[in-house]
C-alpha cells in the first residue's frame, strides 16, 4: 500500500490496474501528492511485487481469479469508513480495472467524486447511477467494445465523459500506448474536477 500524508483535508484513493502497485501507480500517487492531497493506494493483488507488462495474460488471470471486482469494493468501503472522519472530501481515482472498481464505488457513501481512466469493464455495469460527481476518460478506441456506444449510454446519466486521443493506457508513461498530450490533458482536467467538487 502507498500512503502519503500532507495534512490535507482531502484524500485521493488511487485504485491500480491488473499489474498492481507498479512504477506507474507510484509516479501517479507522487504527482497527486504534489497537489498537497493525502493519497492512499491499496494493494489488492495480495502479493508484494507487481506484475511486469510482459506478464499481461498472467496479471489478468490473477486479477480475475483471485481479486475480482467485489472484494476490492468491500475493502475500499472499509478504508473509507475508517478514515471518513479525518477528511472533508474523499475522491477515488482508478485505472483500467481500477476505474471499474471506482465506478462501482460511486454508489457508496462519503465519496465526493470518482475519476476513472479507461475503465473498459464499466460497460458491464451501466445500470449503476453514481451518487457523486463522476468523470471518466476513455481512449478513441478499445479492442473489446465500442467506445462511442458506451459514451452515449453514460451521457444519458449525465456522467462527465471524455474521449481522448490514444489507446488503452494512454496515461501510463511506461506503456507503449502512452500519449503525452492526452495524459497531461486528463490530469489537468482531473485536478480541475477535484477542485470544483
N, C-alpha and C positions, 0 to 999 in steps of 0.2 A: 504494500500500500504506500502511496505517496501522500504525505501530509505537509502542507506549507502554511505556517501561521504568520499573518501580517497584522494581527489585532484588528481585523476588519469586521464590520457588521454584516458582510455579505460573503456567503460561502458558494464556491463553484465546485460541484461534484462532477468529475470527469469520468466517463464510462468508456473503457478501452474496447478495441476491436478483438477479433478472434485470437490475435497474436499475444495478447496480454500487455503488461506494462513494459513497453519497449522504448527505444530512443525517441520515437515519435511522441508517445504519451508523456515521457519525461520532459521533452522540449516544450510541448504544448502547455503542460502544467506550469513550468517555469515562466513561460511567456504570459500566461494568465495571471500568475502571482505578481509579475512586474506591474500589473494594473492595480496592485495593492489589495487584491482579493485574497481571502483564505481559500485553499484548494485541498480537496481530498480526491484521490483516485484509488478506489478499492481494487484489489486483485481478485478477480472472480475465477481465475484459472486454477487456483489452489496448487500452483507449482511455482518454484522460485524463479526459474528462468523463462523468459518469453520465448515463443516460437520465432524462428527465423522466417523471413518472407519466402525463402525457398521451400519451406515446410507448409505451404498454404493448405494442401489437402489434409495433412495431419492435424493442423491447427483447427480447421473447420470441423473435422470429425470429432476431435477432442471437445470442442465447444458444444456441438450438437448433442454428443453422447453424455458428457459429464457436467456441463454447465447449463445450457438451455437459456430460456428467457424468464422462466418463473422464479427460479432460485435467486438470481441477482435482484429481481424486483423486490422480493421479501427482504433481502439483505440491505438494499437501499432504504426501504421503509424503516428498518431497524436503526440504521445510522441516522436517518433524519429525525426519528423520534428521540434519539439520544442527544442530538445537537440543536434541535429546533429552538430551544430557549436561549442559546448563545448567539443567534443570528437574527437580524431583522429580515434578511432576504436569503433565500436558497434557490440556486439555479442548477439545473442538470444539463450537462453537455455530453453528447455521445457521438461516437464514430462508428459507422457501419452497424454491426450487431449492437454496439453500444447505443447507437442512435435509436434503434428499435426499442431497446430497453428504456431509454429516456422517454420515448413516445408512450410506452406503457405506463411510465411513472406520471405522465401528465394528468392522469385522472386522480392522483393522490392529493393528500392534504399537505399544507405547509411548504408548498413549492411555488415559487414566484415566477418561474419561467423555465422553458425547456428549449434547448437548441440541439438539432440533430444534423449531422453531416452524413450524407449518402446512406441513409437507413433503408436499404432496399427491402428488408423484410416488413417494413411498415405496411406494405401492400397486403399483408396477411391480417392486418389489424385495423382496417379502415373504419370499422364500426365504432372505434374509440372517438369520443369527443373530449378534447382536453379541457380541463377546468382552469388552466393557467395559460398565459400568453405562450405561444409556441412558434418557433421559427425553424424551418427546415431548408437545408441546402441539398440539391441534387445535381449530378453531372448531366451533361447533354444526353448521354446515352448510358444505359446499363445493359449488360448481356442478358439478364434473366427476365426483364419486363419492360414495358413501355412507360418511359418516364412521364411523357405528356399526359397519358391517360391517368396515371396516379396523381399528378399535379392537379388535373381538373377535378378529380374526386375530392382532393383535400381542400381546394379553393371553395367548394360548396360549404365547407365547415368553417370558413373564414380563417384558415391557417395561413400564416405568412410563409409562403413557399418561394424559393428562388432556384432557378436553374442556371448553373454557371458553366463556363467552358471547361472541357476536360472530361475525364472518365472517373470511375470509382477510385477514390484515393487521391483526388486532385489536391487535397490539403496536406498530404503527408510528404514532407521533403525527402523521405527515404524510399518512396515508392517510384516506380518507373512511370506512373501516371501523374506525378506531381505537376501542377500547373501554378507557377508562382503568382500570376495575376489573380487567378480565381481564389487561391489560398489567402492572399492579402485582402481581397475584397470580402470574402466570407468572414475573416477575423474582425475586420473593422465594422462590418455590419452586425456581427455578434456582440461586440462591445457596445455599439450604439443601442442595440436592442436591450441589453442588460441595464445600461444607464437609464433608459426610458422607463423601465419597469422596476 
